[in-house]
């Protein structure tokens, strides 16, 4: 959800101190308001205790996002200061991640020789920290920077979209090189956030996959290094991406790769497999269009738990890392109000009998008895209609 032009990401008085301004800057970045994030994070640096590694990295990321991914020299001093702060704290792991992000930025800006120097330091720090994934990723970025230095090629930042795709490919390949299978998706296995991710989860279940490392690109956290978190959920990347034995499984959502064939590939790679089975998908992906990620997650939760225990639904939303935006309060009442607003939209979708990501419609779904969405929509809609009738009287 975009915020208003006055950058009111701080939610009132929360941004009056360093920690509050940092939190507000994080929220603005998550909501896509880079300018608002810059304003809050610059304010955080002026507050007592506000000049910290996280604030510097977030500000570098926000400045980068303001350019649409094309990059800016303005971000570089913040990487440098973040590195100094991490060194002062004796945090080798943080130093390595800061240097990695700094080197990435220099590479994108075409400063290849400087990038090689910084990335060499990042590699040494990652090796000292015992982080082989970071080492492999740094080495790929170094190869890219060295090519630019020798050939004098145009910096990748000249084409923001291509820079995002190439850099993500380097990271993903480094991340998965020693893993049996890794799935990059929007959301989690329990709560996919778009139709394609839901289809992917359904296909993996049908193949009997019971053990899989998942990276939620909407909330990458420690799974993605500082400096790359801004691009992990980019619109220029297509998810879900499934890697098996270090190699991307191309077109795996299509009909040409059956669940049985996928099961064979997973098994050959040594992935733990159980009995193939069809689980209720609850059709989350069919309702994702036009909704915020937290709204899609709420539809999923209502389909599983019904529309009664609002405190439970709120707790589960928070556990998934979602915030209820645009509602009054942040507890059970806010969840109830949000669902009353969403219910008519969901009911209209259900009446159209959309094809769910699993390939079924509501009428043909073999697990319809597990889904509480029809009852929840009917009850909520009647309540709204009764309220409206009462007001008319």
matplotlib code that plots the C-alpha trace (Angstrom):
import matplotlib.pyplot as plt

x = [0.0, 1.4, 1.5, 0.4, 2.6, 3.5, 5.2, 3.1, 4.7, 5.6, 2.0, 1.9, 4.3, 6.3, 8.9, 9.8, 13.0, 15.8, 14.2, 10.8, 12.2, 14.1, 11.0, 9.1, 11.7, 11.6, 7.8, 8.0, 10.5, 8.2, 5.2, 7.2, 7.6, 11.3, 11.2, 9.3, 11.9, 14.8, 13.1, 12.6, 16.0, 17.9, 15.9, 16.9, 20.6, 20.2, 18.7, 20.7, 21.9, 20.4, 23.6, 23.7, 24.5, 20.8, 19.9, 22.8, 22.0, 18.3, 19.1, 21.5, 18.7, 16.1, 18.3, 18.9, 15.1, 14.4, 16.2, 14.1, 17.1, 19.4, 21.7, 23.1, 26.5, 24.6, 24.2, 28.0, 28.9, 26.2, 27.8, 31.2, 29.9, 27.9, 31.2, 33.0, 30.2, 30.2, 34.0, 33.8, 31.3, 33.6, 30.7, 32.5, 29.3, 27.8, 31.0, 30.9, 27.3, 27.9, 31.0, 29.0, 26.2, 28.8, 30.6, 27.3, 26.5, 29.9, 29.6, 26.2, 27.5, 30.4, 33.1, 34.6, 38.1, 36.7, 34.1, 36.8, 38.7, 35.6, 34.4, 37.9, 37.5, 33.9, 35.2, 37.9, 35.3, 32.8, 35.5, 36.5, 32.8, 32.4, 29.6, 30.2, 27.0, 28.2, 31.7, 30.2, 28.0, 30.9, 33.0, 30.2, 30.0, 33.8, 33.7, 31.2, 33.2, 36.4, 34.7, 33.6, 37.1, 38.8, 36.3, 35.1, 31.5, 28.6, 27.5, 24.6, 22.8, 22.3, 19.6, 17.9, 15.8, 18.7, 20.8, 18.2, 17.8, 21.6, 22.3, 19.4, 20.6, 24.1, 22.6, 20.2, 22.8, 25.2, 22.4, 21.4, 24.7, 25.0, 21.3, 19.1, 16.2, 15.3, 12.1, 12.0, 8.4, 6.1, 4.7, 5.2, 4.1, 1.3, 0.3, 1.2, 0.6, -0.1, -1.6, 1.6, 3.1, -0.1, 0.1, 3.7, 2.8, 0.0, 2.3, 5.0, 2.4, 1.0, 4.6, 4.9, 7.5, 7.7, 11.1, 12.1, 14.0, 11.8, 12.9, 9.9, 11.0, 8.4, 10.0, 13.6, 15.2, 18.5, 18.0, 19.0, 22.1, 21.9, 21.9, 19.9, 16.7, 15.3, 15.4, 14.3, 10.6, 11.1, 8.4, 11.1, 11.6, 9.2, 8.4, 8.2, 11.6, 12.5, 16.1, 16.8, 20.4, 21.6, 19.9, 16.7, 13.8, 12.5, 8.8, 8.0, 4.5, 3.5, 1.5, 4.6, 6.2, 3.7, 3.7, 5.1, 8.0, 8.7, 8.7, 11.3, 13.5, 13.2, 13.9, 16.9, 18.4, 17.9, 14.9, 12.8, 9.5, 6.3, 3.1, 1.7, -1.5, -3.8, -4.2, -6.9, -5.5, -8.3, -7.9, -5.9, -4.2, -7.6, -8.3, -4.9, -5.5, -6.0, -5.4, -2.5, -0.5, -1.9, -5.5, -4.7, -3.3, -6.5, -8.6, -6.5, -6.8, -10.5, -10.9, -9.0, -10.3, -13.6, -14.7, -15.3, -12.1, -10.7, -8.0, -6.7, -6.7, -4.8, -2.2, -1.6, -1.3, 1.3, 3.1, 3.4, 4.9, 1.8, 0.5, -3.2, -3.0, -5.7, -7.9, -8.7, -6.6, -4.4, -6.3, -9.3, -11.7, -9.4, -9.4, -13.2, -13.6, -11.1, -13.0, -16.3, -14.8, -13.3, -16.2, -18.3, -15.3, -14.6, -18.2, -18.4, -15.3, -16.8, -20.0, -18.0, -16.6, -12.9, -10.5, -8.3, -4.5, -4.9, -7.0, -10.4, -13.3, -15.2, -17.9, -15.3, -12.8, -12.3, -11.4, -14.3, -15.5, -12.3, -12.8, -14.8, -14.8, -18.3, -19.8, -17.6, -18.5, -22.2, -22.3, -20.2, -22.2, -25.5, -24.2, -23.3, -26.6, -28.5, -26.5, -27.3, -31.0, -31.0, -29.5, -32.1, -34.8]
y = [0.0, 3.4, 6.1, 9.7, 12.4, 13.7, 10.4, 9.5, 6.1, 6.9, 6.3, 9.5, 9.9, 6.6, 8.5, 11.1, 9.2, 7.4, 3.9, 5.2, 6.9, 3.8, 1.7, 4.2, 4.1, 0.3, 0.5, 3.1, 0.8, -2.1, -0.1, 1.2, 4.8, 5.3, 9.1, 8.7, 6.1, 8.6, 11.3, 9.1, 7.5, 10.8, 12.0, 8.8, 9.5, 12.9, 11.3, 10.1, 6.5, 6.7, 6.3, 2.5, -0.1, -0.9, 2.8, 3.3, 0.2, 1.0, 4.6, 3.3, 1.0, 3.7, 6.1, 3.3, 2.6, 6.2, 5.8, 2.9, 0.5, 2.4, 3.3, 6.5, 7.6, 9.0, 5.5, 4.8, 6.9, 5.1, 1.7, 3.0, 4.3, 1.0, -0.9, 1.3, 0.8, -3.0, -3.1, -1.0, -3.5, -6.5, -8.1, -10.0, -11.4, -7.9, -6.5, -9.2, -8.5, -4.7, -5.1, -7.4, -4.8, -2.0, -4.0, -4.8, -1.1, -0.2, -2.8, -1.6, 2.0, 0.8, 1.5, -2.0, -1.5, -0.2, -3.0, -5.7, -4.2, -4.0, -7.5, -9.0, -7.7, -9.1, -12.5, -12.6, -11.6, -14.2, -16.9, -15.8, -16.0, -19.5, -18.5, -20.5, -19.1, -15.6, -16.6, -18.1, -15.1, -12.6, -14.6, -14.3, -10.6, -10.3, -12.1, -9.7, -6.7, -8.0, -8.4, -4.8, -3.6, -5.5, -4.9, -1.4, -2.5, -0.3, -0.6, -2.8, 0.1, 1.6, -1.0, -1.3, -4.3, -6.3, -5.4, -6.9, -10.1, -10.7, -10.0, -12.1, -15.0, -14.8, -14.8, -17.6, -19.9, -19.2, -19.8, -23.2, -24.7, -27.0, -27.6, -30.5, -28.2, -24.6, -22.8, -19.0, -17.8, -15.0, -16.1, -19.4, -23.0, -22.4, -19.0, -18.4, -14.8, -15.1, -17.6, -18.9, -19.5, -21.3, -23.5, -24.3, -25.4, -27.5, -29.2, -29.9, -31.5, -33.6, -34.8, -35.8, -33.2, -33.0, -31.4, -28.2, -25.0, -22.0, -18.3, -15.9, -13.1, -10.8, -11.1, -12.3, -11.5, -13.2, -15.4, -12.5, -10.3, -6.6, -4.6, -7.2, -7.2, -4.3, -6.4, -9.8, -9.0, -6.9, -6.9, -7.7, -11.2, -14.1, -16.4, -19.1, -20.4, -24.0, -25.2, -28.9, -30.0, -26.5, -26.2, -24.2, -26.4, -24.5, -24.3, -26.6, -25.1, -26.1, -29.1, -30.5, -31.4, -33.7, -34.1, -37.7, -36.3, -33.6, -36.3, -38.3, -35.3, -34.5, -38.1, -38.4, -35.3, -37.0, -34.8, -36.4, -37.5, -38.8, -40.2, -37.9, -36.3, -33.5, -30.9, -28.2, -25.2, -22.9, -21.0, -18.1, -17.3, -16.8, -13.8, -12.2, -9.8, -6.2, -7.2, -6.3, -9.3, -9.2, -9.2, -12.3, -13.9, -13.0, -14.7, -17.8, -17.8, -17.3, -20.2, -22.4, -21.1, -19.4, -15.9, -15.9, -15.9, -12.5, -12.5, -15.8, -14.6, -11.4, -13.5, -15.7, -12.7, -11.2, -14.5, -14.4, -10.9, -9.0, -5.7, -4.7, -1.5, 1.1, -0.1, 1.4, -0.3, -3.4, -6.1, -8.3, -5.4, -4.3, -7.9, -8.0, -4.7, -5.7, -8.9, -7.1, -5.0, -7.9, -10.3, -8.9, -8.9, -12.5, -13.5, -12.0, -14.1, -17.3, -16.7, -16.5, -20.0, -19.1, -21.8, -22.2, -22.6, -26.3, -26.5, -27.1, -24.7, -24.6, -27.0, -29.6, -29.2, -32.6, -30.9, -28.4, -29.8, -28.4, -24.9, -22.5, -19.6, -20.0, -20.0, -17.1, -15.0, -15.7, -14.8, -11.7, -10.5, -11.0, -9.1, -6.2, -6.3, -6.4, -3.4, -1.5, -2.3, -1.1, 2.2, 2.6, 2.1]
z = [0.0, -1.0, 1.7, 1.3, 0.0, 3.4, 4.2, 7.2, 7.6, 11.2, 12.4, 14.6, 17.4, 16.7, 14.7, 17.3, 18.5, 16.7, 17.1, 16.0, 12.9, 12.0, 12.3, 10.2, 7.6, 7.4, 7.1, 4.2, 2.4, 2.8, 1.4, -1.5, -0.4, -0.9, -0.5, 2.8, 3.9, 3.1, 5.2, 8.2, 8.1, 7.7, 10.7, 12.6, 12.0, 13.8, 16.9, 19.9, 19.1, 15.7, 13.7, 13.5, 10.9, 10.2, 9.7, 7.3, 5.3, 5.1, 4.0, 1.3, 0.1, 0.1, -1.9, -4.4, -4.6, -5.3, -8.7, -9.7, -9.3, -11.5, -8.6, -7.1, -5.7, -2.7, -1.3, -1.1, 2.0, 4.0, 3.1, 4.1, 7.4, 8.1, 7.5, 10.0, 12.6, 12.1, 12.5, 15.7, 17.1, 16.1, 14.1, 11.3, 9.9, 9.6, 8.2, 5.4, 4.5, 4.5, 2.2, -0.1, -0.5, -0.9, -3.6, -5.4, -5.5, -6.9, -9.6, -10.6, -10.9, -13.1, -10.6, -11.3, -9.8, -6.5, -6.5, -6.8, -3.9, -1.6, -2.7, -2.0, 1.5, 1.7, 0.6, 3.3, 5.9, 4.7, 4.8, 8.4, 9.4, 7.9, 5.5, 2.2, 0.6, 1.0, -0.3, -3.5, -4.1, -3.6, -6.0, -8.7, -8.1, -8.4, -11.7, -12.9, -11.7, -13.1, -16.5, -16.4, -15.4, -18.3, -21.0, -19.9, -20.4, -19.7, -16.0, -15.3, -13.5, -17.0, -17.3, -13.9, -14.9, -16.3, -13.3, -11.0, -13.0, -13.3, -9.7, -8.4, -10.6, -9.1, -5.6, -6.2, -7.8, -4.9, -2.4, -3.8, -4.9, -2.0, -1.3, -2.4, -3.2, -2.6, -3.4, -3.8, -3.6, -2.5, 0.9, 2.6, 2.1, 4.5, 3.1, -0.5, -1.6, -5.2, -7.7, -9.1, -5.6, -4.7, -7.8, -6.9, -3.4, -4.7, -7.3, -4.7, -2.4, -5.2, -5.8, -2.2, -1.2, 2.6, 3.1, 1.3, 2.1, 1.3, 0.9, 1.2, -1.1, 0.4, 3.9, 3.1, 6.4, 7.0, 3.9, 1.7, 2.3, 3.1, -0.1, -2.0, 0.0, -2.1, -5.3, -3.9, -4.4, -7.6, -10.2, -12.7, -11.2, -11.7, -8.8, -7.7, -8.7, -7.8, -7.8, -7.6, -7.0, -7.7, -11.0, -11.7, -12.7, -15.8, -16.6, -13.6, -13.1, -16.6, -17.7, -19.5, -16.2, -14.4, -10.6, -11.1, -13.2, -10.6, -7.9, -9.9, -10.2, -6.5, -5.5, -7.8, -6.0, -2.6, -1.4, 1.3, -0.2, 1.3, -0.1, -2.9, -1.7, -2.5, 0.2, 0.4, -1.3, -0.1, -3.4, -2.0, -5.3, -7.0, -4.6, -4.7, -7.6, -6.3, -2.6, -0.3, 0.8, 4.3, 2.8, 0.8, 3.9, 5.8, 3.1, 3.5, 7.3, 7.2, 4.8, 7.3, 10.6, 9.8, 10.6, 14.4, 16.4, 15.3, 17.9, 16.6, 13.0, 14.1, 16.0, 12.9, 10.6, 12.9, 13.1, 9.3, 9.5, 8.3, 9.5, 9.2, 7.2, 6.9, 9.8, 13.1, 15.8, 15.4, 17.4, 17.0, 16.1, 13.2, 11.8, 12.0, 10.2, 7.6, 6.9, 6.6, 3.9, 2.1, 2.4, -0.5, -2.8, -2.0, -2.3, -5.8, -6.8, -5.4, -7.3, -10.5, -9.8, -10.6, -11.4, -8.3, -8.6, -8.0, -11.3, -9.6, -9.2, -5.9, -7.2, -8.3, -5.4, -3.7, -0.4, -0.3, 3.0, 4.6, 3.4, 5.5, 3.1, 1.7, 5.2, 6.3, 3.3, 3.7, 7.4, 7.0, 4.0, 5.8, 8.8, 6.5, 4.7, 8.1, 9.3, 6.2, 6.4, 10.0, 9.0, 6.3, 8.9]

ax = plt.figure().add_subplot(projection="3d")
ax.plot(x, y, z, "-o")
ax.set_aspect("equal")
plt.show()
